[in-house]
Amino acid sequence: MPDFIKKLFSKSFIKEFIKFAIVGALGTLVNIFILFLFTDIFKMYYIFSEIIAFITSGINNYLLDKIWAFKEELQEYIVRKYSKFLLISILSLLINLSILFILVEYFGWWYILAEIVAIICSFFINYLGNKFWTFKKQNKNLIESSSQMGTTNIIAKK
């Protein structure tokens, strides 16, 4: 069996995926609450409400994913990693808004139900992009960074 397939079914990969899904579920609750609040209470157009909800839940998800799901120190490359996370989030937002708009405007769905479907559709793009790009693990057996010198030393550890 190829190594890639073995990793997909490894205990650590499944545990990480479950943590990412839990963070995503919490983010979904934050998103739906804010979407409802701004749309129904503050009477904002649902697309604008969703942008606010997406940004708010995205910051929440980034922090929880970084610290808990992918087990990184908060300070570890925070600007570079958040930039990557933001690019994945923007792609996801575009997919999310497209699905939300199509389901509401063309199929007459209730905006909350349409948002749940949109979140489910964008979940896998978020996971794959963040797992394999934003929070990609560096091979610590080969690379040791020297932050004091501002250089990277390649070493072979046993």
Helices and strands as residue ranges (DSSP letters): H 3-8, H 11-36, I 37-41, H 46-64, I 65-69, H 78-101, I 102-106, H 111-129, I 130-134, E 143-146, E 151-154
